[in-house]
């Protein structure tokens, strides 16, 4: 009876290898997953290395080059053609043309205009002294020379205008200011305020311009 009871123990021993084989078969598919994951890590490594090289690369600074900076134009318009820093004259009823009040009004305009022109000439001289430099770039040198040439031409026109203003101030002193030098009529307050150095009335000025066009 005891021998018959021990026989089933052999069967249970043979079933263990079968269970182990089944577990091994189930565990085998996990190995390819690890193999596939490995190349991903290899590909990521060069990307990180290249990014580190890019960050470590030194920055190259561009060389500082002197540039000719154009001079800003004065505010309030072109002083060669107009002067606006004044209050227009209010004509009183029955007022005589070129009386003392009107003469004083235009004297202030002419003197104020002359003062601003002289200040502009001084600013140009200081600007040319400050901005004068020996630029290594030929294009910058050409730009600076062109700018200085234009300013010198403008200052030459301003000197001629200052001379006309002085002549107008002399006419104010002599009582001849405000009258056309060709026909002798009144030039007019509004025309004089627009162009204080005018010596011709509007009709004579128009005729003079027509003659110049015919000659040219």
C-alpha positions in Angstrom: 0.0 0.0 0.0 2.8 2.4 0.7 4.4 1.8 -2.7 1.3 2.7 -4.6 1.1 6.0 -2.7 4.7 7.1 -3.7 4.1 6.5 -7.5 2.1 9.8 -8.1 5.0 11.8 -6.7 7.0 11.0 -9.9 4.2 12.6 -12.1 4.3 15.8 -10.1 8.0 16.0 -10.6 7.7 15.7 -14.4 5.1 18.5 -14.5 7.6 21.1 -13.1 9.9 21.2 -16.1 6.8 21.7 -18.3 5.7 24.7 -16.2 9.2 26.1 -16.3 9.3 25.7 -20.1 6.1 27.6 -20.5 7.4 30.4 -18.3 10.6 30.6 -20.4 8.6 30.8 -23.6 6.6 33.7 -22.2 9.7 35.5 -21.0 11.6 35.2 -24.4 9.6 38.0 -26.3 10.8 40.6 -23.8 14.4 40.4 -25.1 13.8 42.0 -28.6 12.2 45.0 -26.8 15.4 45.7 -25.0 17.4 45.4 -28.3 15.1 47.9 -30.1 15.4 50.4 -27.3 19.2 50.4 -27.4 19.6 52.1 -30.9 17.4 55.0 -29.7 19.9 55.8 -27.0 22.7 55.6 -29.5 21.0 58.1 -31.8 20.3 60.6 -29.0 23.9 60.7 -28.0 25.3 62.4 -31.1 22.5 65.0 -30.9 23.4 65.9 -27.4 27.1 66.1 -28.3 26.5 68.3 -31.3 24.3 70.7 -29.2 27.0 70.9 -26.6 29.5 71.8 -29.3 27.3 74.5 -30.7 26.8 76.1 -27.3 30.5 76.0 -26.6 31.4 77.7 -29.9 32.8 81.2 -29.2 30.8 84.2 -30.5 32.5 86.3 -33.1 32.1 90.1 -32.6 31.7 92.2 -35.7 34.4 94.9 -36.0 33.2 98.4 -35.1 33.3 100.7 -38.0 33.0 104.5 -38.0 29.9 105.7 -39.9 29.3 109.2 -41.2 26.2 110.4 -39.5 24.1 113.0 -41.5 23.5 116.2 -39.7 19.8 116.8 -38.6 18.1 119.7 -40.3 17.1 122.7 -38.2 13.6 122.9 -36.9 11.1 125.5 -38.1 11.7 125.1 -41.8 14.4 126.3 -44.2 15.9 129.6 -43.0 17.0 130.4 -46.5 13.5 130.7 -47.7 11.4 131.7 -44.7 11.3 133.0 -41.2 8.3 132.1 -39.0 9.3 133.2 -35.5 7.1 136.2 -35.4 3.5 137.3 -34.9 1.8 138.7 -38.1 1.1 142.4 -37.9 -2.5 143.5 -37.3 -3.3 146.5 -39.5 -5.3 149.2 -37.8 -8.1 151.0 -39.6 -6.8 154.1 -41.4 -3.2 153.3 -40.6 -0.5 154.8 -42.7 1.7 152.4 -44.7 5.2 151.9 -43.2 4.6 154.0 -40.1 6.7 153.6 -37.0 4.9 150.5 -35.7 5.2 148.7 -39.0 8.8 149.7 -39.4 9.6 148.4 -35.9 7.7 145.2 -36.7 9.9 144.5 -39.8 13.1 145.5 -38.0 12.4 142.8 -35.4 11.8 140.3 -38.1 15.0 141.1 -40.0 17.2 141.2 -36.9 15.7 137.9 -35.6 16.2 136.2 -39.0 19.8 137.5 -39.2 20.5 136.2 -35.7 19.2 132.7 -36.4 21.2 132.5 -39.7 24.4 133.5 -37.9 23.7 130.8 -35.2 23.2 128.3 -37.9 26.6 129.2 -39.5 28.3 128.8 -36.1 26.6 125.4 -35.6 27.9 124.3 -39.0 31.4 125.2 -38.2 31.3 123.3 -34.9 29.6 120.3 -36.5 32.3 120.0 -39.2 35.0 120.3 -36.6 33.4 117.6 -34.4 32.5 115.2 -37.2 35.7 115.5 -39.2 37.4 112.1 -39.2 39.6 110.0 -41.5 37.2 107.2 -42.3 39.0 104.0 -43.5 36.1 103.1 -45.7 36.1 105.0 -49.0 32.3 105.1 -49.1 32.2 106.7 -45.7 34.7 109.3 -46.7 32.8 110.1 -49.9 29.6 110.5 -47.8 31.3 112.8 -45.4 32.8 114.9 -48.1 29.5 115.2 -49.9 27.7 116.2 -46.7 30.3 118.9 -45.9 30.2 120.2 -49.5 26.4 120.6 -49.3 26.6 122.4 -45.9 29.3 124.8 -47.2 27.1 125.7 -50.2 24.1 126.3 -47.9 26.3 128.5 -45.6 27.5 130.5 -48.6 23.8 131.2 -49.5 23.1 132.1 -45.9 26.0 134.7 -46.0 24.5 136.2 -49.1 21.1 136.4 -47.4 22.6 138.0 -44.4 24.0 140.7 -46.7 20.5 141.3 -48.1 19.1 141.6 -44.6 21.7 144.2 -43.8 20.7 146.1 -46.9 17.0 145.9 -45.9 17.9 147.3 -42.4 19.7 150.2 -44.1 16.5 150.9 -46.1 14.5 150.9 -42.9 16.8 153.6 -41.5 16.5 155.6 -44.7 12.7 155.2 -45.0 12.9 153.4 -48.3 11.9 149.9 -47.0 8.7 148.4 -48.3 8.6 150.2 -51.7 9.2 148.6 -55.1 12.6 149.7 -56.5 11.2 149.5 -60.1 7.8 151.2 -59.9 7.8 152.7 -56.5 4.4 151.2 -55.3 3.9 149.6 -51.9 5.2 146.0 -51.8 2.6 145.1 -49.2 2.8 143.9 -45.5 1.9 140.3 -46.2 4.5 139.9 -49.0 7.1 141.5 -46.8 6.3 139.2 -44.0 6.6 136.2 -46.4 9.9 137.6 -47.8 11.3 140.4 -45.6 14.1 141.1 -48.1 11.8 141.6 -51.1 12.6 144.7 -53.2 9.9 144.2 -55.9 6.1 144.3 -55.8 4.3 141.2 -56.9 3.6 142.6 -60.4 7.2 143.6 -61.1 8.5 140.3 -59.7 6.2 138.4 -62.0 7.4 140.3 -65.0 11.0 139.8 -63.9 10.5 136.1 -63.7 8.9 136.0 -67.2 12.0 137.9 -68.7 14.4 135.4 -67.0 12.5 132.4 -68.6 12.6 134.1 -72.0 16.4 134.6 -71.7 17.0 131.1 -70.4 
